[in-house]
Structures are given as C-alpha cells and as structure tokens.
C-alpha cells in the first residue's frame, strides 16, 4: 500500500500533468456570460480574502437548501493569500448558514501548483469542520474531478467518516448539476465556462442546449410558469393555489416549528408533490404529516417563477440599498415595493404578511426576520442575467429583512381592491 508521503508526491505529479494539459488548450476564446459581482465593501472583516470571489453563496437548490460554491480558479498565487485567513473566511461564511440544510459545490478547474493550499492545510480544514458544519451539509459536489482529486481522496480516506463520504458526488458534466441544483442561480466562474468551451475538458463538455424550446406548459401547471399564467388558468385566483394551500397549512400547523423553512424534505416526496400540483390533482399536507414539505414547496414555487415575485426591475434598486442611510432604508423599501405591478404587489403582500407572522413566533421557532431573510431573500429577488454573488447577497438579505420586520409600514399604505391576506 502506498504511504502517505508517496500519495502526496503522486498527487503533485498528477497536478503538474493537468497544468501542462490545460496549458496546451489555452487560446483566445469566447467571453463568458456576465456575472453579477458588485464591488466589495473594503470594511468587510475578510476583505483581503473575500475580494477574490473564491467563495460564493448562490441561492438554493431545488429543495430549498443553500448553495455555497468554492472555486479553485479564483485562488490567487499562494504568496498573495493567507490560507489561514481563507479557512477563517470559509467558516465565517458557513456560520451564517450551518443551522439550515446546505450544499457545497467545489469547482476544481484552475487549481495549480502555484495557488494550491498545502495538504497540511486541507487536514487542518477538515479537522476544524466539526459536527456543527457537517451535520446539515447534505451534499458535496466535486465538479470536473481529476486524478489529483482521486489521489487526495485516498489520502484522506482514513480521516473521513463513512457518513460524510456518502455525501460526496463527483460531477463530470456541468449538465449533471441541472439534475440536482437550481442551475439558474448557481455561480459558475467564467473561467470554468470558458474552459469547457475551449475544450480543456473535452470529455466533460456540457450536454445541454440553452436554445432548445421548452415544452408547452400544462393548463394545470403551477411550477415554472408566470403568475399571470397561473391566474388565467385558475379562474382569476389572485393568489396562486400553491401559495394559499402551503401558507394556510403552515399558519395552522407550522408557526411554532423550530427551524421552519431551514430544513429540507425528502427529495422524492417533493417531486411527487410538485407533480400532483402540475397535474391539477389535490395535495393533502395533513396526510403527508411533515410540516417541512409545504415549507419547501413554497420556497420551490417562488424559486421556479420565470421572473422573481418582486420582478427583475427592482434588483438594481435593491443593490443600491447599502448606499441609503440606515434610518431611511425602510422608507426606500416602501417606495420599491409600492412601484410593483398590482398583481405582484398583492401576492408579495400576502407572502410577506405570512412571513411577518412567522417572525412573531421567533422565540419558539427561532425564525427571526433576519433568519427568514437569509432563506427567502434570494427567492424574492434575482438578476435577469447571471447569478447572485456573495457580495450581492448582503443588500438582498437586508431588503428582505426590512420587508418582514417592518411589514405594516412597508405594505400598509397601498391596499388594492383585490388584495387577499393570510
């Protein structure tokens, strides 16, 4: 059996081979799709690390679990980055989400001898990620694995529990991520997309076609169609049936459930419930008996709208919220919300009223306006193009928190005739 030192040396050799192969493929190629990356505030406690964009939070997956992305191609040369600080920043980021179910996505492309953290650092990192971090980690996706990754995995096998090992999934094709994650919200570094286009990963070329026509939705379709479509097909119901049914059930059964909206549910069950809704068949949450199922369904419904509930138009206004004086932010949120089209406003008012009610029970359910904002912010607002970067997430969460905490001030003045309240 190979010794630890032999495996480390073998890993280094494989990494050098990969660098040589990548180098032979680098040419001028098409530019990558735009990514929303606002400038980072220099007062950020980890500005020296965060400014590189190595770690990003990219909304939720299909089942309401937060997506956290680590991109090797964003690592600067080792002499320009304090890897101890990198580990602290990773923990600082995870600390905001480890109380809810979350997913890690690791993009391996771009790891080189010059920017690679040491294997000693990897050991320290794994040992510092105690049960608090591992408990709610539901999956670790390693995208574009190479021989280097497989050797390192063998090196670490004695340290890794069987339970943690089952969470690891190798992803050879970008298209595979669509099966598991909300691909539209996922932060994929331009370098990774460019490497695929240039053929650096010829055997990993994505097998999806962006321009393929989408199948026509069913008349009963609830997920992945516009609010207007749902309203037209449901006898002009102002609030989509999925929202009224999940909110009604959660208001009755879930307000005092600790961690409501932070937990995921069984994936197959969520798919089955979505299918029932899309076929126009009844869904009995009482019979299902798991309060986290309607919670996930509600988040999934919002996330799969073709346009966010609060519309694409408000995204730039929300990003500017950090430049508004703190004492004026609630007033600014009120202005943004009151500018929404009437139907969007009515549905948003219904939802935010319910979330405000959830927050009123935060002593028991632990879901304060801040915690709810972390869950719902990215499901209410996202950009028309590209994904949400970690820096863009801060104003979105602040915006969502203010909407929930100051619901009556923000929504109270505008009362459309057709409004419905939970």
C-alpha positions, 0 to 999 in steps of 0.5 A: 500500500502506498504511504502517505508521503508517496500519495502526496508526491503522486498527487503533485505529479498528477497536478503538474500533468493537468497544468501542462494539459490545460496549458496546451488548450489555452487560446483566445476564446469566447467571453463568458456570460456576465456575472453579477459581482458588485464591488466589495465593501473594503470594511468587510472583516475578510476583505483581503480574502473575500475580494477574490470571489473564491467563495460564493453563496448562490441561492438554493437548490431545488429543495430549498437548501443553500448553495455555497460554491468554492472555486479553485480558479479564483485562488490567487498565487499562494504568496498573495493569500493567507490560507489561514485567513481563507479557512477563517473566511470559509467558516465565517461564511458557513456560520451564517448558514450551518443551522439550515440544510446546505450544499457545497459545490467545489469547482476544481478547474484552475487549481495549480501548483502555484495557488494550491493550499498545502495538504497540511492545510486541507487536514487542518480544514477538515479537522476544524469542520466539526459536527456543527458544519457537517451535520446539515451539509447534505451534499458535496459536489466535486465538479470536473474531478481529476486524478489529483482529486482521486489521489487526495481522496485516498489520502484522506480516506482514513480521516473521513467518516463513512457518513460524510463520504456518502455525501460526496458526488463527483460531477463530470458534466456541468449538465449533471448539476441541472439534475440536482441544483437550481442551475439558474442561480448557481455561480459558475466562474467564467473561467470554468465556462470558458474552459469547457468551451475551449475544450480543456475538458473535452470529455466533460463538455456540457450536454445541454442546449440553452436554445432548445424550446421548452415544452408547452406548459400544462393548463394545470401547471403551477411550477415554472410558469408566470403568475399571470399564467397561473391566474388565467388558468385558475379562474382569476385566483389572485393568489396562486393555489400553491401559495394559499394551500402551503401558507394556510397549512403552515399558519395552522400547523407550522408557526411554532416549528423550530427551524421552519423553512431551514430544513429540507424534505425528502427529495422524492416526496417533493417531486411527487408533490410538485407533480400532483400540483402540475397535474391539477390533482389535490395535495393533502399536507395533513396526510403527508404529516411533515410540516417541512414539505409545504415549507419547501414547496413554497420556497420551490414555487417562488424559486421556479417563477420565470421572473422573481415575485418582486420582478427583475426591475427592482434588483438594481434598486435593491443593490443600491440599498447599502448606499441609503442611510440606515434610518431611511432604508425602510422608507426606500423599501416602501417606495420599491415595493409600492412601484410593483405591478398590482398583481405582484404587489398583492401576492408579495403582500400576502407572502410577506404578511405570512412571513411577518407572522412567522417572525412573531413566533421567533422565540419558539421557532427561532425564525427571526426576520433576519433568519427568514431573510437569509432563506427567502431573500434570494427567492424574492429577488434575482438578476435577469442575467447571471447569478447572485454573488456573495457580495450581492447577497448582503443588500438582498438579505437586508431588503428582505429583512426590512420587508418582514420586520417592518411589514405594516409600514412597508405594505400598509399604505397601498391596499388594492381592491383585490388584495387577499391576506393570510 
